[in-house]
């Protein structure tokens, strides 16, 4: 879904990451994203709402 809406998937958390979609056991990726302080952390429902908003614009 992310790629279909212009997103790019990354294998790890870094300063190049804008959004991280997390589930219940996000683990070390969530910890690293919080430490960076520049990554927007989204739940699955927040991600789906963002996608729906993006699709309604197009």
C-alpha positions in Angstrom: 0.0 0.0 0.0 2.8 2.4 0.9 4.5 1.8 -2.4 1.3 2.2 -4.4 0.9 5.6 -2.9 4.4 6.9 -3.6 6.2 5.5 -0.5 9.4 3.6 -0.4 10.1 0.7 1.9 13.3 0.6 3.9 14.7 -2.4 5.7 15.8 -0.5 8.8 15.2 2.6 10.8 17.5 5.5 9.9 17.3 9.3 9.5 16.0 8.6 5.9 12.8 7.2 7.3 9.8 9.4 7.6 7.1 7.0 8.9 7.2 3.8 10.8 4.1 1.7 11.1 4.2 -0.4 14.3 2.2 -3.3 15.7 2.0 -4.6 19.2 5.6 -6.0 19.4 7.5 -3.3 17.5 10.7 -4.0 19.4 14.0 -2.4 18.6 12.8 -0.6 15.5 10.4 1.4 17.6 13.0 2.1 20.2 15.5 3.4 17.5 12.8 5.5 15.8 12.0 7.2 19.2 15.7 7.9 19.8 16.0 9.5 16.4 13.1 11.8 17.2 12.5 12.6 13.5 10.3 9.5 12.5 6.5 9.7 12.6 5.3 6.6 14.4 1.9 5.3 13.2 -0.4 2.5 14.3 -1.9 0.3 11.6 -5.2 2.2 11.8 -3.4 5.6 11.5 -1.5 4.3 8.5 -4.7 3.1 6.8 -6.4 6.5 7.5 -3.3 8.3 5.9 -3.6 6.1 2.9 -7.3 6.7 2.6 -6.7 10.5 2.8 -3.9 10.3 0.1 -6.1 8.2 -2.2 -9.0 10.7 -1.9 -6.8 13.5 -3.1 -5.8 11.6 -6.2 
